[in-house]
Amino acid sequence: MNTSLKISKTIFAAILLIATGSCDNRENQKNNSNMETSNSEHIILINPFEVPEGKLEESIQYWEACRDFLKKEPGYISTELHQTIKDDTKFELINVAVWESPKAFMDASKKMAKELGVPPPEGLKANPSLYTVIRK
């Protein structure tokens, strides 16, 4: 695998895997699809993962390495990894993260892709997207 493909795969996996879930201390937020929202508006990363058979522990360890890296970055607020309780579910793991802004998340993810040095497990598929809270 060439270096550019490794970096792209790592960035993609990181975006999908890294996220947080504690929303209790956030103020009311408005829906804004623009990636350049102000730093006062938190964004939520929700990243469901398709975990290949036999790769659960390796996927969790990869997520932990990403979490440990990202939690030291500016704009990080929190992250939680959730595991399904139902057998044969498409998304066995779901990462939910809170960041101060889309820019903070993207900057941290790019930095992690360059510096983490840990590849994602073979076959791990992430489906990340950024969200804002529109109702409580």
N, CA, C and O atoms as CSV, one atom per row, in Angstrom:
chain,resi,resn,atom,element,x,y,z
A,1,MET,N,N,0.850,-1.174,0.000
A,1,MET,CA,C,0.000,0.000,0.000
A,1,MET,C,C,0.894,1.235,0.000
A,1,MET,O,O,1.848,1.310,0.775
A,2,ASN,N,N,0.594,2.207,-0.864
A,2,ASN,CA,C,1.447,3.391,-0.904
A,2,ASN,C,C,1.137,4.333,0.248
A,2,ASN,O,O,0.098,4.207,0.896
A,3,THR,N,N,2.042,5.282,0.508
A,3,THR,CA,C,1.929,6.175,1.657
A,3,THR,C,C,0.687,7.042,1.588
A,3,THR,O,O,0.007,7.223,2.598
A,4,SER,N,N,0.371,7.589,0.404
A,4,SER,CA,C,-0.804,8.463,0.307
A,4,SER,C,C,-2.081,7.701,0.590
A,4,SER,O,O,-3.008,8.263,1.173
A,5,LEU,N,N,-2.161,6.435,0.196
A,5,LEU,CA,C,-3.338,5.632,0.484
A,5,LEU,C,C,-3.420,5.348,1.974
A,5,LEU,O,O,-4.511,5.379,2.543
A,6,LYS,N,N,-2.283,5.070,2.624
A,6,LYS,CA,C,-2.274,4.842,4.065
A,6,LYS,C,C,-2.759,6.080,4.807
A,6,LYS,O,O,-3.561,5.967,5.734
A,7,ILE,N,N,-2.291,7.247,4.418
A,7,ILE,CA,C,-2.701,8.473,5.088
A,7,ILE,C,C,-4.184,8.715,4.875
A,7,ILE,O,O,-4.890,9.056,5.824
A,8,SER,N,N,-4.673,8.549,3.660
A,8,SER,CA,C,-6.086,8.757,3.378
A,8,SER,C,C,-6.946,7.794,4.188
A,8,SER,O,O,-7.962,8.196,4.756
A,9,LYS,N,N,-6.545,6.531,4.245
A,9,LYS,CA,C,-7.287,5.530,4.998
A,9,LYS,C,C,-7.261,5.862,6.491
A,9,LYS,O,O,-8.265,5.698,7.185
A,10,THR,N,N,-6.126,6.324,6.976
A,10,THR,CA,C,-6.001,6.678,8.380
A,10,THR,C,C,-6.859,7.885,8.722
A,10,THR,O,O,-7.538,7.889,9.748
A,11,ILE,N,N,-6.838,8.916,7.872
A,11,ILE,CA,C,-7.673,10.091,8.112
A,11,ILE,C,C,-9.138,9.684,8.144
A,11,ILE,O,O,-9.878,10.091,9.039
A,12,PHE,N,N,-9.557,8.883,7.175
A,12,PHE,CA,C,-10.947,8.452,7.091
A,12,PHE,C,C,-11.341,7.672,8.338
A,12,PHE,O,O,-12.394,7.917,8.926
A,13,ALA,N,N,-10.490,6.731,8.738
A,13,ALA,CA,C,-10.794,5.927,9.918
A,13,ALA,C,C,-10.830,6.793,11.171
A,13,ALA,O,O,-11.677,6.603,12.044
A,14,ALA,N,N,-9.914,7.735,11.251
A,14,ALA,CA,C,-9.870,8.607,12.422
A,14,ALA,C,C,-11.128,9.442,12.526
A,14,ALA,O,O,-11.699,9.585,13.607
A,15,ILE,N,N,-11.555,9.987,11.420
A,15,ILE,CA,C,-12.768,10.799,11.422
A,15,ILE,C,C,-13.949,9.959,11.849
A,15,ILE,O,O,-14.820,10.429,12.581
A,16,LEU,N,N,-13.985,8.732,11.404
A,16,LEU,CA,C,-15.093,7.867,11.741
A,16,LEU,C,C,-15.045,7.381,13.175
A,16,LEU,O,O,-16.081,7.263,13.830
A,17,LEU,N,N,-13.871,7.104,13.659
A,17,LEU,CA,C,-13.737,6.495,14.977
A,17,LEU,C,C,-13.743,7.476,16.132
A,17,LEU,O,O,-14.212,7.151,17.223
A,18,ILE,N,N,-13.239,8.644,15.909
A,18,ILE,CA,C,-13.041,9.557,17.013
A,18,ILE,C,C,-14.264,10.420,17.211
A,18,ILE,O,O,-14.700,11.098,16.281
A,19,ALA,N,N,-14.818,10.407,18.385
A,19,ALA,CA,C,-15.955,11.247,18.669
A,19,ALA,C,C,-16.278,11.167,20.140
A,19,ALA,O,O,-15.823,10.263,20.840
A,20,THR,N,N,-17.068,12.119,20.607
A,20,THR,CA,C,-17.410,12.131,22.010
A,20,THR,C,C,-18.897,12.251,22.215
A,20,THR,O,O,-19.635,12.499,21.261
A,21,GLY,N,N,-19.357,12.078,23.453
A,21,GLY,CA,C,-20.775,12.017,23.648
A,21,GLY,C,C,-21.376,12.831,24.755
A,21,GLY,O,O,-22.604,12.852,24.842
A,22,SER,N,N,-20.655,13.496,25.599
A,22,SER,CA,C,-21.265,14.224,26.700
A,22,SER,C,C,-21.776,15.573,26.213
A,22,SER,O,O,-20.993,16.436,25.818
A,23,CYS,N,N,-23.075,15.747,26.245
A,23,CYS,CA,C,-23.695,16.971,25.723
A,23,CYS,C,C,-24.327,17.797,26.834
A,23,CYS,O,O,-24.921,18.838,26.553
A,24,ASP,N,N,-24.221,17.371,28.072
A,24,ASP,CA,C,-24.952,17.988,29.170
A,24,ASP,C,C,-24.634,19.462,29.380
A,24,ASP,O,O,-25.521,20.217,29.778
A,25,ASN,N,N,-23.410,19.897,29.128
A,25,ASN,CA,C,-23.015,21.266,29.450
A,25,ASN,C,C,-23.071,22.218,28.272
A,25,ASN,O,O,-22.563,23.336,28.354
A,26,ARG,N,N,-23.677,21.794,27.184
A,26,ARG,CA,C,-23.733,22.655,26.005
A,26,ARG,C,C,-24.924,23.597,26.065
A,26,ARG,O,O,-25.986,23.251,26.582
A,27,GLU,N,N,-24.726,24.791,25.528
A,27,GLU,CA,C,-25.802,25.758,25.430
A,27,GLU,C,C,-26.650,25.412,24.221
A,27,GLU,O,O,-26.275,24.550,23.426
A,28,ASN,N,N,-27.795,26.079,24.074
A,28,ASN,CA,C,-28.617,25.865,22.885
A,28,ASN,C,C,-27.797,26.130,21.647
A,28,ASN,O,O,-26.994,27.062,21.601
A,29,GLN,N,N,-28.007,25.299,20.641
A,29,GLN,CA,C,-27.237,25.419,19.415
A,29,GLN,C,C,-28.197,25.512,18.242
A,29,GLN,O,O,-29.312,24.992,18.293
A,30,LYS,N,N,-27.752,26.181,17.185
A,30,LYS,CA,C,-28.587,26.264,15.993
A,30,LYS,C,C,-28.029,25.356,14.923
A,30,LYS,O,O,-26.842,25.031,14.925
A,31,ASN,N,N,-28.900,24.942,13.995
A,31,ASN,CA,C,-28.474,24.089,12.896
A,31,ASN,C,C,-27.675,24.920,11.912
A,31,ASN,O,O,-28.147,25.950,11.431
A,32,ASN,N,N,-26.454,24.470,11.610
A,32,ASN,CA,C,-25.609,25.195,10.670
A,32,ASN,C,C,-24.763,24.178,9.930
A,32,ASN,O,O,-23.888,23.557,10.534
A,33,SER,N,N,-24.998,23.989,8.636
A,33,SER,CA,C,-24.267,22.989,7.878
A,33,SER,C,C,-22.922,23.504,7.394
A,33,SER,O,O,-22.148,22.733,6.827
A,34,ASN,N,N,-22.617,24.770,7.596
A,34,ASN,CA,C,-21.356,25.345,7.164
A,34,ASN,C,C,-20.228,24.843,8.058
A,34,ASN,O,O,-20.318,24.935,9.283
A,35,MET,N,N,-19.160,24.311,7.449
A,35,MET,CA,C,-18.034,23.781,8.221
A,35,MET,C,C,-17.259,24.869,8.945
A,35,MET,O,O,-16.415,24.555,9.784
A,36,GLU,N,N,-17.513,26.116,8.655
A,36,GLU,CA,C,-16.793,27.222,9.276
A,36,GLU,C,C,-17.627,27.884,10.366
A,36,GLU,O,O,-17.633,29.110,10.477
A,37,THR,N,N,-18.335,27.085,11.176
A,37,THR,CA,C,-19.123,27.663,12.248
A,37,THR,C,C,-18.201,28.273,13.291
A,37,THR,O,O,-17.015,27.946,13.350
A,38,SER,N,N,-18.740,29.148,14.101
A,38,SER,CA,C,-17.917,29.813,15.103
A,38,SER,C,C,-17.512,28.834,16.195
A,38,SER,O,O,-18.133,27.784,16.359
A,39,ASN,N,N,-16.474,29.178,16.934
A,39,ASN,CA,C,-15.988,28.313,18.001
A,39,ASN,C,C,-16.963,28.197,19.158
A,39,ASN,O,O,-16.796,27.319,20.004
A,40,SER,N,N,-17.977,29.053,19.227
A,40,SER,CA,C,-18.932,28.986,20.327
A,40,SER,C,C,-19.993,27.917,20.086
A,40,SER,O,O,-20.747,27.594,21.004
A,41,GLU,N,N,-20.073,27.369,18.901
A,41,GLU,CA,C,-21.042,26.331,18.581
A,41,GLU,C,C,-20.347,24.978,18.551
A,41,GLU,O,O,-19.465,24.750,17.723
A,42,HIS,N,N,-20.734,24.092,19.437
A,42,HIS,CA,C,-20.138,22.761,19.444
A,42,HIS,C,C,-20.729,21.933,18.317
A,42,HIS,O,O,-21.871,22.142,17.908
A,43,ILE,N,N,-19.946,21.003,17.826
A,43,ILE,CA,C,-20.438,20.068,16.834
A,43,ILE,C,C,-20.286,18.660,17.392
A,43,ILE,O,O,-19.451,18.403,18.259
A,44,ILE,N,N,-21.105,17.763,16.879
A,44,ILE,CA,C,-21.091,16.381,17.330
A,44,ILE,C,C,-20.674,15.512,16.155
A,44,ILE,O,O,-21.241,15.607,15.066
A,45,LEU,N,N,-19.697,14.681,16.380
A,45,LEU,CA,C,-19.300,13.682,15.406
A,45,LEU,C,C,-20.001,12.386,15.774
A,45,LEU,O,O,-19.879,11.908,16.902
A,46,ILE,N,N,-20.730,11.821,14.833
A,46,ILE,CA,C,-21.323,10.503,15.024
A,46,ILE,C,C,-20.722,9.622,13.938
A,46,ILE,O,O,-20.856,9.895,12.745
A,47,ASN,N,N,-20.055,8.557,14.382
A,47,ASN,CA,C,-19.308,7.711,13.466
A,47,ASN,C,C,-19.604,6.234,13.724
A,47,ASN,O,O,-18.959,5.609,14.566
A,48,PRO,N,N,-20.572,5.681,13.005
A,48,PRO,CA,C,-20.842,4.238,13.124
A,48,PRO,C,C,-19.780,3.444,12.379
A,48,PRO,O,O,-19.373,3.819,11.279
A,49,PHE,N,N,-19.328,2.336,12.982
A,49,PHE,CA,C,-18.294,1.499,12.377
A,49,PHE,C,C,-18.806,0.102,12.053
A,49,PHE,O,O,-19.484,-0.544,12.851
A,50,GLU,N,N,-18.457,-0.329,10.868
A,50,GLU,CA,C,-18.657,-1.723,10.489
A,50,GLU,C,C,-17.362,-2.439,10.834
A,50,GLU,O,O,-16.320,-2.177,10.232
A,51,VAL,N,N,-17.429,-3.337,11.797
A,51,VAL,CA,C,-16.243,-4.028,12.308
A,51,VAL,C,C,-16.167,-5.419,11.676
A,51,VAL,O,O,-17.113,-6.199,11.785
A,52,PRO,N,N,-15.057,-5.732,11.020
A,52,PRO,CA,C,-14.909,-7.066,10.432
A,52,PRO,C,C,-14.918,-8.149,11.517
A,52,PRO,O,O,-14.498,-7.917,12.650
A,53,GLU,N,N,-15.396,-9.310,11.148
A,53,GLU,CA,C,-15.438,-10.425,12.089
A,53,GLU,C,C,-14.040,-10.695,12.643
A,53,GLU,O,O,-13.063,-10.776,11.898
A,54,GLY,N,N,-13.969,-10.832,13.956
A,54,GLY,CA,C,-12.703,-11.124,14.609
A,54,GLY,C,C,-11.817,-9.910,14.852
A,54,GLY,O,O,-10.692,-10.063,15.328
A,55,LYS,N,N,-12.294,-8.709,14.540
A,55,LYS,CA,C,-11.474,-7.499,14.663
A,55,LYS,C,C,-12.006,-6.523,15.727
A,55,LYS,O,O,-11.600,-5.361,15.750
A,56,LEU,N,N,-12.895,-6.977,16.594
A,56,LEU,CA,C,-13.488,-6.075,17.588
A,56,LEU,C,C,-12.441,-5.497,18.532
A,56,LEU,O,O,-12.355,-4.277,18.676
A,57,GLU,N,N,-11.649,-6.339,19.174
A,57,GLU,CA,C,-10.660,-5.842,20.139
A,57,GLU,C,C,-9.630,-4.942,19.470
A,57,GLU,O,O,-9.243,-3.919,20.033
A,58,GLU,N,N,-9.185,-5.311,18.280
A,58,GLU,CA,C,-8.221,-4.500,17.541
A,58,GLU,C,C,-8.829,-3.140,17.182
A,58,GLU,O,O,-8.141,-2.120,17.222
A,59,SER,N,N,-10.117,-3.127,16.832
A,59,SER,CA,C,-10.804,-1.876,16.496
A,59,SER,C,C,-10.942,-0.979,17.724
A,59,SER,O,O,-10.766,0.236,17.631
A,60,ILE,N,N,-11.254,-1.572,18.865
A,60,ILE,CA,C,-11.364,-0.804,20.110
A,60,ILE,C,C,-10.003,-0.226,20.498
A,60,ILE,O,O,-9.915,0.929,20.915
A,61,GLN,N,N,-8.955,-1.014,20.365
A,61,GLN,CA,C,-7.609,-0.524,20.687
A,61,GLN,C,C,-7.206,0.617,19.756
A,61,GLN,O,O,-6.568,1.576,20.190
A,62,TYR,N,N,-7.572,0.518,18.492
A,62,TYR,CA,C,-7.286,1.603,17.549
A,62,TYR,C,C,-8.049,2.864,17.954
A,62,TYR,O,O,-7.486,3.958,17.965
A,63,TRP,N,N,-9.328,2.706,18.286
A,63,TRP,CA,C,-10.129,3.849,18.731
A,63,TRP,C,C,-9.489,4.504,19.957
A,63,TRP,O,O,-9.406,5.729,20.032
A,64,GLU,N,N,-9.036,3.688,20.920
A,64,GLU,CA,C,-8.402,4.218,22.125
A,64,GLU,C,C,-7.138,5.010,21.798
A,64,GLU,O,O,-6.893,6.053,22.403
A,65,ALA,N,N,-6.340,4.532,20.856
A,65,ALA,CA,C,-5.130,5.258,20.453
A,65,ALA,C,C,-5.505,6.600,19.835
A,65,ALA,O,O,-4.871,7.616,20.117
A,66,CYS,N,N,-6.529,6.603,18.997
A,66,CYS,CA,C,-7.009,7.851,18.387
A,66,CYS,C,C,-7.556,8.797,19.445
A,66,CYS,O,O,-7.247,9.988,19.435
A,67,ARG,N,N,-8.357,8.280,20.346
A,67,ARG,CA,C,-8.921,9.091,21.433
A,67,ARG,C,C,-7.814,9.731,22.261
A,67,ARG,O,O,-7.858,10.927,22.546
A,68,ASP,N,N,-6.832,8.939,22.643
A,68,ASP,CA,C,-5.746,9.455,23.471
A,68,ASP,C,C,-4.981,10.569,22.774
A,68,ASP,O,O,-4.536,11.520,23.417
A,69,PHE,N,N,-4.829,10.451,21.458
A,69,PHE,CA,C,-4.168,11.502,20.692
A,69,PHE,C,C,-5.046,12.743,20.632
A,69,PHE,O,O,-4.589,13.848,20.927
A,70,LEU,N,N,-6.295,12.563,20.252
A,70,LEU,CA,C,-7.186,13.707,19.986
A,70,LEU,C,C,-7.581,14.483,21.241
A,70,LEU,O,O,-7.812,15.691,21.174
A,71,LYS,N,N,-7.660,13.811,22.368
A,71,LYS,CA,C,-8.112,14.524,23.572
A,71,LYS,C,C,-7.117,15.583,24.043
A,71,LYS,O,O,-7.443,16.411,24.894
A,72,LYS,N,N,-5.909,15.553,23.491
A,72,LYS,CA,C,-4.900,16.567,23.824
A,72,LYS,C,C,-4.942,17.754,22.860
A,72,LYS,O,O,-4.212,18.728,23.045
A,73,GLU,N,N,-5.788,17.675,21.837
A,73,GLU,CA,C,-5.822,18.696,20.801
A,73,GLU,C,C,-6.798,19.829,21.137
A,73,GLU,O,O,-7.801,19.607,21.816
A,74,PRO,N,N,-6.502,21.041,20.661
A,74,PRO,CA,C,-7.404,22.186,20.890
A,74,PRO,C,C,-8.790,21.912,20.303
A,74,PRO,O,O,-8.921,21.404,19.189
A,75,GLY,N,N,-9.806,22.257,21.070
A,75,GLY,CA,C,-11.180,22.110,20.603
A,75,GLY,C,C,-11.860,20.820,21.001
A,75,GLY,O,O,-13.075,20.691,20.848
A,76,TYR,N,N,-11.100,19.856,21.513
A,76,TYR,CA,C,-11.671,18.585,21.957
A,76,TYR,C,C,-12.485,18.808,23.229
A,76,TYR,O,O,-12.046,19.514,24.137
A,77,ILE,N,N,-13.662,18.210,23.290
A,77,ILE,CA,C,-14.482,18.308,24.496
A,77,ILE,C,C,-14.669,16.927,25.142
A,77,ILE,O,O,-14.382,16.751,26.326
A,78,SER,N,N,-15.149,15.957,24.367
A,78,SER,CA,C,-15.363,14.626,24.944
A,78,SER,C,C,-15.556,13.594,23.834
A,78,SER,O,O,-15.747,13.935,22.667
A,79,THR,N,N,-15.502,12.324,24.233
A,79,THR,CA,C,-15.770,11.227,23.297
A,79,THR,C,C,-16.225,9.994,24.056
A,79,THR,O,O,-15.825,9.761,25.197
A,80,GLU,N,N,-17.062,9.218,23.405
A,80,GLU,CA,C,-17.528,7.942,23.958
A,80,GLU,C,C,-17.669,6.947,22.825
A,80,GLU,O,O,-18.106,7.298,21.729
A,81,LEU,N,N,-17.297,5.698,23.095
A,81,LEU,CA,C,-17.463,4.625,22.131
A,81,LEU,C,C,-18.575,3.722,22.632
A,81,LEU,O,O,-18.563,3.288,23.784
A,82,HIS,N,N,-19.528,3.443,21.769
A,82,HIS,CA,C,-20.685,2.614,22.113
A,82,HIS,C,C,-20.603,1.298,21.346
A,82,HIS,O,O,-20.164,1.260,20.197
A,83,GLN,N,N,-21.036,0.213,22.007
A,83,GLN,CA,C,-21.074,-1.099,21.355
A,83,GLN,C,C,-22.503,-1.611,21.372
A,83,GLN,O,O,-23.205,-1.475,22.373
A,84,THR,N,N,-22.933,-2.200,20.262
A,84,THR,CA,C,-24.279,-2.739,20.172
A,84,THR,C,C,-24.470,-3.890,21.159
A,84,THR,O,O,-23.513,-4.571,21.529
A,85,ILE,N,N,-25.700,-4.094,21.574
A,85,ILE,CA,C,-26.029,-5.243,22.426
A,85,ILE,C,C,-26.784,-6.300,21.622
A,85,ILE,O,O,-27.188,-7.331,22.161
A,86,LYS,N,N,-26.970,-6.036,20.336
A,86,LYS,CA,C,-27.710,-6.939,19.460
A,86,LYS,C,C,-26.747,-7.647,18.517
A,86,LYS,O,O,-25.845,-7.020,17.961
A,87,ASP,N,N,-26.933,-8.939,18.338
A,87,ASP,CA,C,-26.108,-9.698,17.394
A,87,ASP,C,C,-26.448,-9.308,15.959
A,87,ASP,O,O,-27.556,-8.855,15.669
A,88,ASP,N,N,-25.497,-9.488,15.089
A,88,ASP,CA,C,-25.673,-9.264,13.644
A,88,ASP,C,C,-26.149,-7.862,13.295
A,88,ASP,O,O,-26.981,-7.688,12.405
A,89,THR,N,N,-25.625,-6.863,13.992
A,89,THR,CA,C,-25.921,-5.472,13.693
A,89,THR,C,C,-24.858,-4.950,12.742
A,89,THR,O,O,-23.675,-5.252,12.904
A,90,LYS,N,N,-25.270,-4.166,11.749
A,90,LYS,CA,C,-24.326,-3.640,10.759
A,90,LYS,C,C,-23.238,-2.808,11.423
A,90,LYS,O,O,-22.062,-2.956,11.091
A,91,PHE,N,N,-23.612,-1.934,12.359
A,91,PHE,CA,C,-22.655,-1.054,13.021
A,91,PHE,C,C,-22.435,-1.558,14.448
A,91,PHE,O,O,-23.234,-1.281,15.343
A,92,GLU,N,N,-21.352,-2.295,14.648
A,92,GLU,CA,C,-21.067,-2.876,15.961
A,92,GLU,C,C,-20.575,-1.829,16.956
A,92,GLU,O,O,-20.831,-1.938,18.155
A,93,LEU,N,N,-19.865,-0.812,16.455
A,93,LEU,CA,C,-19.357,0.265,17.294
A,93,LEU,C,C,-19.844,1.606,16.747
A,93,LEU,O,O,-19.930,1.800,15.535
A,94,ILE,N,N,-20.161,2.524,17.654
A,94,ILE,CA,C,-20.519,3.888,17.256
A,94,ILE,C,C,-19.755,4.847,18.154
A,94,ILE,O,O,-19.815,4.768,19.381
A,95,ASN,N,N,-19.041,5.750,17.511
A,95,ASN,CA,C,-18.282,6.768,18.220
A,95,ASN,C,C,-19.092,8.064,18.203
A,95,ASN,O,O,-19.576,8.490,17.155
A,96,VAL,N,N,-19.232,8.672,19.352
A,96,VAL,CA,C,-19.909,9.967,19.456
A,96,VAL,C,C,-18.948,10.913,20.159
A,96,VAL,O,O,-18.506,10.647,21.276
A,97,ALA,N,N,-18.625,12.030,19.490
A,97,ALA,CA,C,-17.655,12.975,20.042
A,97,ALA,C,C,-18.213,14.385,19.979
A,97,ALA,O,O,-19.061,14.697,19.143
A,98,VAL,N,N,-17.728,15.225,20.870
A,98,VAL,CA,C,-18.109,16.642,20.876
A,98,VAL,C,C,-16.836,17.460,20.700
A,98,VAL,O,O,-15.832,17.243,21.378
A,99,TRP,N,N,-16.907,18.406,19.769
A,99,TRP,CA,C,-15.795,19.308,19.469
A,99,TRP,C,C,-16.308,20.733,19.491
A,99,TRP,O,O,-17.494,20.979,19.274
A,100,GLU,N,N,-15.404,21.677,19.756
A,100,GLU,CA,C,-15.791,23.081,19.786
A,100,GLU,C,C,-16.235,23.583,18.417
A,100,GLU,O,O,-17.105,24.449,18.332
A,101,SER,N,N,-15.644,23.046,17.337
A,101,SER,CA,C,-15.999,23.505,15.996
A,101,SER,C,C,-15.588,22.451,14.971
A,101,SER,O,O,-14.736,21.609,15.254
A,102,PRO,N,N,-16.189,22.495,13.787
A,102,PRO,CA,C,-15.746,21.590,12.726
A,102,PRO,C,C,-14.266,21.785,12.393
A,102,PRO,O,O,-13.551,20.813,12.151
A,103,LYS,N,N,-13.811,23.028,12.382
A,103,LYS,CA,C,-12.410,23.318,12.067
A,103,LYS,C,C,-11.475,22.669,13.087
A,103,LYS,O,O,-10.459,22.086,12.708
A,104,ALA,N,N,-11.805,22.763,14.369
A,104,ALA,CA,C,-10.968,22.145,15.400
A,104,ALA,C,C,-10.887,20.640,15.183
A,104,ALA,O,O,-9.811,20.051,15.287
A,105,PHE,N,N,-12.017,20.021,14.882
A,105,PHE,CA,C,-12.033,18.587,14.637
A,105,PHE,C,C,-11.202,18.219,13.410
A,105,PHE,O,O,-10.395,17.291,13.461
A,106,MET,N,N,-11.396,18.935,12.318
A,106,MET,CA,C,-10.675,18.623,11.083
A,106,MET,C,C,-9.169,18.838,11.259
A,106,MET,O,O,-8.371,18.022,10.799
A,107,ASP,N,N,-8.779,19.924,11.918
A,107,ASP,CA,C,-7.350,20.179,12.156
A,107,ASP,C,C,-6.727,19.062,12.993
A,107,ASP,O,O,-5.637,18.581,12.684
A,108,ALA,N,N,-7.422,18.656,14.050
A,108,ALA,CA,C,-6.908,17.599,14.917
A,108,ALA,C,C,-6.838,16.266,14.180
A,108,ALA,O,O,-5.883,15.509,14.358
A,109,SER,N,N,-7.831,15.975,13.361
A,109,SER,CA,C,-7.851,14.719,12.609
A,109,SER,C,C,-6.709,14.659,11.602
A,109,SER,O,O,-6.062,13.624,11.445
A,110,LYS,N,N,-6.470,15.772,10.926
A,110,LYS,CA,C,-5.359,15.822,9.966
A,110,LYS,C,C,-4.018,15.627,10.678
A,110,LYS,O,O,-3.149,14.901,10.194
A,111,LYS,N,N,-3.862,16.276,11.819
A,111,LYS,CA,C,-2.623,16.140,12.582
A,111,LYS,C,C,-2.435,14.689,13.038
A,111,LYS,O,O,-1.333,14.146,12.965
A,112,MET,N,N,-3.511,14.076,13.502
A,112,MET,CA,C,-3.435,12.701,13.969
A,112,MET,C,C,-3.053,11.762,12.836
A,112,MET,O,O,-2.255,10.844,13.026
A,113,ALA,N,N,-3.622,11.990,11.658
A,113,ALA,CA,C,-3.317,11.129,10.513
A,113,ALA,C,C,-1.827,11.149,10.184
A,113,ALA,O,O,-1.272,10.146,9.736
A,114,LYS,N,N,-1.185,12.286,10.405
A,114,LYS,CA,C,0.249,12.417,10.123
A,114,LYS,C,C,1.113,11.850,11.245
A,114,LYS,O,O,2.194,11.319,10.988
A,115,GLU,N,N,0.644,11.959,12.487
A,115,GLU,CA,C,1.517,11.685,13.630
A,115,GLU,C,C,1.198,10.422,14.435
A,115,GLU,O,O,2.053,9.956,15.188
A,116,LEU,N,N,0.008,9.861,14.303
A,116,LEU,CA,C,-0.388,8.750,15.170
A,116,LEU,C,C,0.494,7.517,14.971
A,116,LEU,O,O,0.952,6.919,15.945
A,117,GLY,N,N,0.730,7.142,13.741
A,117,GLY,CA,C,1.594,5.991,13.466
A,117,GLY,C,C,0.967,4.644,13.730
A,117,GLY,O,O,1.673,3.637,13.769
A,118,VAL,N,N,-0.353,4.597,13.914
A,118,VAL,CA,C,-1.055,3.338,14.151
A,118,VAL,C,C,-2.101,3.178,13.046
A,118,VAL,O,O,-3.011,3.999,12.939
A,119,PRO,N,N,-1.981,2.125,12.220
A,119,PRO,CA,C,-2.956,1.956,11.148
A,119,PRO,C,C,-4.278,1.387,11.673
A,119,PRO,O,O,-4.296,0.686,12.685
A,120,PRO,N,N,-5.379,1.687,10.987
A,120,PRO,CA,C,-6.665,1.105,11.394
A,120,PRO,C,C,-6.671,-0.390,11.079
A,120,PRO,O,O,-5.926,-0.840,10.208
A,121,PRO,N,N,-7.495,-1.156,11.772
A,121,PRO,CA,C,-7.599,-2.587,11.473
A,121,PRO,C,C,-8.071,-2.812,10.030
A,121,PRO,O,O,-8.894,-2.057,9.512
A,122,GLU,N,N,-7.552,-3.831,9.408
A,122,GLU,CA,C,-7.939,-4.209,8.045
A,122,GLU,C,C,-9.452,-4.442,7.983
A,122,GLU,O,O,-9.997,-5.213,8.773
A,123,GLY,N,N,-10.119,-3.780,7.052
A,123,GLY,CA,C,-11.550,-3.987,6.826
A,123,GLY,C,C,-12.475,-3.116,7.661
A,123,GLY,O,O,-13.688,-3.148,7.457
A,124,LEU,N,N,-11.945,-2.347,8.587
A,124,LEU,CA,C,-12.787,-1.474,9.407
A,124,LEU,C,C,-13.371,-0.377,8.528
A,124,LEU,O,O,-12.637,0.318,7.826
A,125,LYS,N,N,-14.693,-0.220,8.566
A,125,LYS,CA,C,-15.357,0.786,7.729
A,125,LYS,C,C,-16.064,1.799,8.625
A,125,LYS,O,O,-16.906,1.442,9.449
A,126,ALA,N,N,-15.708,3.056,8.449
A,126,ALA,CA,C,-16.312,4.133,9.226
A,126,ALA,C,C,-17.313,4.884,8.356
A,126,ALA,O,O,-17.178,4.924,7.133
A,127,ASN,N,N,-18.307,5.470,8.986
A,127,ASN,CA,C,-19.355,6.227,8.297
A,127,ASN,C,C,-19.595,7.539,9.033
A,127,ASN,O,O,-20.694,7.746,9.547
A,128,PRO,N,N,-18.607,8.436,9.105
A,128,PRO,CA,C,-18.703,9.612,9.976
A,128,PRO,C,C,-19.492,10.754,9.355
A,128,PRO,O,O,-19.587,10.891,8.136
A,129,SER,N,N,-20.049,11.562,10.237
A,129,SER,CA,C,-20.679,12.814,9.825
A,129,SER,C,C,-20.720,13.741,11.029
A,129,SER,O,O,-20.761,13.293,12.174
A,130,LEU,N,N,-20.708,15.054,10.751
A,130,LEU,CA,C,-20.779,16.061,11.811
A,130,LEU,C,C,-22.203,16.582,11.921
A,130,LEU,O,O,-22.899,16.741,10.918
A,131,TYR,N,N,-22.630,16.849,13.165
A,131,TYR,CA,C,-23.998,17.279,13.436
A,131,TYR,C,C,-24.011,18.429,14.427
A,131,TYR,O,O,-23.043,18.659,15.152
A,132,THR,N,N,-25.131,19.148,14.444
A,132,THR,CA,C,-25.417,20.117,15.506
A,132,THR,C,C,-26.727,19.726,16.153
A,132,THR,O,O,-27.584,19.109,15.521
A,133,VAL,N,N,-26.880,20.087,17.415
A,133,VAL,CA,C,-28.123,19.813,18.137
A,133,VAL,C,C,-29.166,20.839,17.693
A,133,VAL,O,O,-28.895,22.039,17.676
A,134,ILE,N,N,-30.344,20.368,17.338
A,134,ILE,CA,C,-31.415,21.291,16.954
A,134,ILE,C,C,-32.611,21.214,17.896
A,134,ILE,O,O,-33.478,22.088,17.855
A,135,ARG,N,N,-32.679,20.188,18.745
A,135,ARG,CA,C,-33.749,20.051,19.728
A,135,ARG,C,C,-33.196,19.363,20.985
A,135,ARG,O,O,-32.301,18.521,20.906
A,136,LYS,N,N,-33.743,19.736,22.129
A,136,LYS,CA,C,-33.419,19.047,23.395
A,136,LYS,C,C,-34.696,18.674,24.075
A,136,LYS,O,O,-34.671,18.085,25.155
